[in-house]
Amino acid sequence: MKILVTGANGQLGCSLRERAQGDFIYTDVEELDITDLAAIRALVAQEGVEAIVNCAAYTNVDAAEDNPELAERLNAKAVENLALAMKEVGGLLIHISTDYVFGGDPYNTPCREDQKGTPTGVYGLTKLRGEEAILRSGVRYVILRTAWLYSEYGKNFVKTMLRLTAEKPSLKVVFDQVGTPTYAGDLAAAILRVLESPVEGIYHYSNEGVCSWYDFTKMIAEYAGHTACDIQPCHSDEFPSKVHRPAYSVLDKTKVKETFGLTVPYWTDSLKHCIARLCS
C-alpha cells in the first residue's frame, strides 16, 4: 500500500519517518498544498496513493483566535479535500485530531469517543469541523484524537521546560489543567499498527496515566537533573490566555487498545525515554 503522510515535517511526521518501513511519501506545505484539492488529486493519481495519514494542522491555539479563517482552511477545509481525494479512489484517510474538541463541559471521567464535542476556542472548533467533514464525505477513515503531544522534534512543551528549568531559578506552572502527555513516537507506532489492519471509526490515543502541567514539568526537570529550579503550582488565571483551555481532557483509550491490540506505555516511561534521547 502506498501511503502519503502530510505535515511530515512536524513532530508526528518526523516520528513516523523514523519508524515507518514500506512505501511512504512524505510531504509538507513546500511539496503539497492540502488546501488545493486539484493538487491533492494530481499527486494521488501520479503516485497511486492508497492511504493518507494527515499530520498537518494549524496548531497554535492562541494564534487561531486571531486567524480563524486560516485555522478553518487548514483544520477543516483541507481535511475535507483529503477525504474527498481518498473517497474518489476508494482509499483510507487516517486523520489526527485533538482533545481540544472537548472542554466546554466540566468532565471528571476520561472522555469517550462518542461524547459530544464542546470546543471552547477556534482551534478546537475547526478541528471538530474537520472531523465532521470526514464523516460527511463517506471516505474510509480512522480519526485518532490525541493530546499534549511532545517529541525530540520541533517546538513542544518538553523542550521548552527543559530549557526553562535549566535557565531559571524558579518557575510557576498551572496545576488546574489535567490531561495526559503523548509521546509522538508512541502515537506513530499506533498509527503504523492501525495501517496494518484498519478498522473504521474514531479513537482516542494518548499515553497512560493522568497529570497536570505542573506534574509534567516536575518530572521533566527530575529526569533531566534540573534540580536547582524551584517549580511551584499556580492557577490558570495567573497566565491569561485568549482561549479557555480544557480543565480536564483525559482521553479514554479502551476502544483503541481493544480494537488494535495495543499496549499503551505509561506517560513517565515514555517521557524518560524521550529526555534521555534529547540529553544525549
C-alpha positions as CSV (number, residue, x, y, z in Angstrom):
1,M,0.0,0.0,0.0
2,K,1.4,3.4,-1.0
3,I,0.9,5.9,1.9
4,L,1.0,9.7,1.8
5,V,2.0,11.5,5.0
6,T,1.0,15.2,5.1
7,G,2.5,17.6,7.6
8,A,5.6,15.4,7.5
9,N,8.0,17.9,9.0
10,G,6.1,18.2,12.2
11,Q,6.6,16.2,15.4
12,L,4.4,13.3,14.4
13,G,5.5,13.3,10.8
14,C,9.2,13.1,11.9
15,S,8.4,10.4,14.3
16,L,6.7,8.4,11.5
17,R,9.7,8.9,9.3
18,E,11.9,7.4,12.0
19,R,9.8,4.3,12.5
20,A,7.9,3.6,9.2
21,Q,9.0,0.9,6.8
22,G,7.3,0.5,3.4
23,D,6.1,2.7,0.6
24,F,5.6,6.1,2.2
25,I,5.6,9.5,0.6
26,Y,6.3,12.5,2.9
27,T,5.1,15.9,2.1
28,D,4.7,19.2,3.9
29,V,3.5,22.6,2.7
30,E,6.5,23.0,0.4
31,E,5.6,19.9,-1.6
32,L,1.8,19.8,-1.4
33,D,-0.8,22.5,-0.6
34,I,-3.6,20.5,1.0
35,T,-6.0,23.4,0.7
36,D,-5.8,22.8,-3.1
37,L,-8.0,19.8,-4.0
38,A,-6.7,19.6,-7.5
39,A,-3.1,19.4,-6.3
40,I,-4.0,16.5,-3.9
41,R,-5.9,14.7,-6.7
42,A,-2.9,15.1,-9.1
43,L,-0.4,13.7,-6.5
44,V,-2.7,10.8,-5.6
45,A,-3.1,9.8,-9.3
46,Q,0.6,10.3,-10.1
47,E,1.9,8.2,-7.2
48,G,-1.0,5.8,-6.9
49,V,-1.7,6.8,-3.2
50,E,-4.0,4.3,-1.4
51,A,-3.9,5.9,2.1
52,I,-3.2,9.3,3.6
53,V,-2.0,9.9,7.1
54,N,-2.9,13.6,7.8
55,C,-0.5,15.0,10.4
56,A,-1.0,18.6,9.1
57,A,-2.9,21.2,11.1
58,Y,-2.9,24.7,12.4
59,T,-2.0,24.0,16.0
60,N,-1.2,27.4,17.5
61,V,-4.1,27.6,19.9
62,D,-3.8,31.3,20.8
63,A,-3.0,32.5,17.3
64,A,-6.0,30.7,16.0
65,E,-8.2,33.2,17.8
66,D,-6.7,35.9,15.7
67,N,-6.6,33.9,12.5
68,P,-9.9,31.9,12.4
69,E,-10.1,31.8,8.6
70,L,-6.6,30.3,8.3
71,A,-7.4,27.8,11.0
72,E,-10.6,26.9,9.3
73,R,-8.8,26.4,6.0
74,L,-6.1,24.1,7.4
75,N,-8.1,22.3,10.0
76,A,-11.4,21.8,8.2
77,K,-11.4,22.6,4.5
78,A,-8.0,20.9,3.8
79,V,-9.2,17.8,5.7
80,E,-12.4,17.8,3.6
81,N,-10.1,17.9,0.5
82,L,-8.0,14.9,1.7
83,A,-11.2,13.0,2.5
84,L,-12.7,13.7,-1.0
85,A,-9.4,12.7,-2.7
86,M,-9.3,9.3,-0.9
87,K,-13.1,8.7,-1.4
88,E,-12.6,9.1,-5.1
89,V,-10.0,6.3,-5.2
90,G,-11.5,4.1,-2.5
91,G,-8.6,4.9,-0.2
92,L,-8.2,5.3,3.5
93,L,-7.7,8.5,5.5
94,I,-6.1,8.5,8.9
95,H,-6.6,11.9,10.5
96,I,-5.1,13.2,13.7
97,S,-7.4,15.2,15.8
98,T,-7.3,16.6,19.4
99,D,-8.6,16.6,22.9
100,Y,-9.5,20.3,22.3
101,V,-12.7,19.1,20.7
102,F,-13.8,18.8,24.3
103,G,-13.5,21.3,27.1
104,G,-16.8,23.2,27.3
105,D,-18.4,20.8,29.8
106,P,-16.9,20.0,33.2
107,Y,-15.7,16.4,32.8
108,N,-14.2,14.4,35.7
109,T,-14.0,11.0,33.9
110,P,-12.0,10.2,30.8
111,C,-13.6,11.4,27.6
112,R,-15.0,8.8,25.3
113,E,-15.1,8.8,21.5
114,D,-18.9,9.1,21.4
115,Q,-19.1,12.2,23.7
116,K,-20.4,15.4,22.1
117,G,-17.7,17.8,21.1
118,T,-17.8,21.0,23.1
119,P,-14.8,23.1,22.0
120,T,-14.0,26.3,23.7
121,G,-11.9,28.1,21.1
122,V,-11.2,28.4,17.3
123,Y,-8.6,25.7,17.3
124,G,-10.9,23.0,18.9
125,L,-13.9,24.2,16.8
126,T,-12.0,23.9,13.5
127,K,-10.6,20.5,14.4
128,L,-14.1,19.3,15.2
129,R,-15.3,20.7,11.8
130,G,-12.5,18.7,10.2
131,E,-13.8,15.5,11.8
132,E,-17.3,16.3,10.7
133,A,-16.2,16.8,7.1
134,I,-14.6,13.4,7.1
135,L,-17.8,11.8,8.4
136,R,-19.9,13.6,5.7
137,S,-17.6,12.6,2.9
138,G,-18.2,8.8,3.1
139,V,-14.5,8.1,2.9
140,R,-13.0,5.1,4.7
141,Y,-11.5,6.7,7.8
142,V,-9.8,6.4,11.1
143,I,-9.8,9.5,13.3
144,L,-7.2,9.5,16.1
145,R,-7.7,12.1,18.8
146,T,-4.6,12.8,20.9
147,A,-3.4,15.3,23.5
148,W,-0.3,17.1,24.9
149,L,2.0,15.9,22.1
150,Y,5.8,16.1,22.5
151,S,8.8,14.6,20.9
152,E,12.5,15.1,20.1
153,Y,11.4,17.2,17.1
154,G,10.2,20.8,16.7
155,K,8.8,23.0,19.4
156,N,6.9,21.5,22.2
157,F,6.3,21.7,26.0
158,V,9.0,19.2,27.0
159,K,11.8,21.0,25.1
160,T,10.6,24.4,26.4
161,M,10.6,23.2,30.0
162,L,14.0,21.6,29.6
163,R,15.3,25.0,28.7
164,L,13.4,27.0,31.3
165,T,14.2,24.6,34.2
166,A,17.9,24.8,33.2
167,E,17.9,28.6,33.0
168,K,15.6,29.9,35.7
169,P,15.9,29.6,39.5
170,S,12.1,29.3,39.9
171,L,9.1,28.6,37.7
172,K,5.3,28.7,38.1
173,V,3.2,26.1,36.2
174,V,-0.5,25.6,36.1
175,F,-1.9,22.7,38.2
176,D,-5.6,23.1,37.4
177,Q,-5.4,21.7,33.8
178,V,-5.3,17.9,33.8
179,G,-4.7,15.5,30.9
180,T,-2.1,13.0,29.6
181,P,1.1,13.7,27.7
182,T,1.6,11.8,24.5
183,Y,5.0,10.9,23.1
184,A,4.9,11.2,19.3
185,G,6.9,8.1,18.9
186,D,4.2,6.1,20.7
187,L,1.5,7.6,18.6
188,A,3.5,6.9,15.4
189,A,3.8,3.3,16.4
190,A,0.0,3.2,17.0
191,I,-0.7,4.7,13.5
192,L,1.5,2.0,11.9
193,R,-0.5,-0.7,13.8
194,V,-3.7,0.9,12.5
195,L,-2.4,0.8,8.9
196,E,-1.8,-2.9,9.2
197,S,-5.5,-3.7,9.8
198,P,-7.6,-0.5,9.8
199,V,-11.0,-0.6,11.5
200,E,-13.0,2.4,10.6
201,G,-14.0,4.8,13.4
202,I,-13.0,7.5,15.9
203,Y,-10.4,6.5,18.5
204,H,-8.5,8.2,21.4
205,Y,-4.8,7.7,21.9
206,S,-2.5,9.3,24.5
207,N,-0.1,7.7,26.9
208,E,-1.5,6.0,30.0
209,G,-2.0,7.9,33.3
210,V,-3.1,11.4,34.3
211,C,-1.2,14.6,35.4
212,S,-1.3,18.3,35.4
213,W,1.1,20.6,33.5
214,Y,2.7,21.2,36.9
215,D,3.3,17.4,37.5
216,F,4.5,17.1,33.9
217,T,7.1,19.9,34.4
218,K,8.3,18.4,37.7
219,M,9.0,15.1,36.0
220,I,10.7,16.8,33.1
221,A,13.1,18.6,35.5
222,E,13.7,15.4,37.6
223,Y,14.6,13.3,34.6
224,A,16.9,16.0,33.2
225,G,18.6,16.5,36.5
226,H,17.5,20.2,36.7
227,T,17.0,20.1,40.4
228,A,18.1,23.6,41.1
229,C,14.9,25.1,39.7
230,D,12.1,25.7,42.2
231,I,8.9,24.7,40.4
232,Q,5.6,25.9,42.0
233,P,2.0,25.2,41.1
234,C,-0.3,28.1,40.1
235,H,-3.8,28.7,38.8
236,S,-4.6,29.1,35.1
237,D,-5.8,32.7,35.7
238,E,-2.3,33.7,36.6
239,F,-1.4,33.2,32.9
240,P,-4.3,34.9,31.0
241,S,-4.9,33.4,27.6
242,K,-7.1,34.3,24.6
243,V,-8.7,30.9,24.8
244,H,-10.2,28.8,27.6
245,R,-8.2,25.5,27.7
246,P,-9.9,22.3,28.8
247,A,-9.5,21.9,32.5
248,Y,-9.9,18.1,32.2
249,S,-9.2,16.3,28.9
250,V,-8.1,12.8,29.8
251,L,-8.9,10.5,26.9
252,D,-10.4,7.1,27.4
253,K,-8.3,4.6,25.3
254,T,-10.3,1.4,25.9
255,K,-11.5,1.3,22.3
256,V,-8.2,1.7,20.6
257,K,-6.5,-0.8,22.8
258,E,-9.2,-3.4,22.3
259,T,-9.6,-2.9,18.6
260,F,-5.9,-2.9,17.6
261,G,-4.4,-4.9,20.5
262,L,-2.3,-2.0,21.6
263,T,-0.3,-1.9,24.8
264,V,0.0,1.8,25.7
265,P,3.1,3.0,27.6
266,Y,2.7,4.9,30.9
267,W,3.5,8.6,30.4
268,T,6.5,8.8,32.7
269,D,8.2,5.9,31.0
270,S,7.9,7.5,27.5
271,L,9.0,10.9,28.9
272,K,12.1,9.3,30.4
273,H,12.9,7.7,27.1
274,C,12.5,11.0,25.2
275,I,14.5,13.1,27.6
276,A,17.3,10.5,27.6
277,R,17.5,10.9,23.8
278,L,17.3,14.7,23.9
279,C,20.0,14.9,26.6
280,S,22.3,12.5,24.8
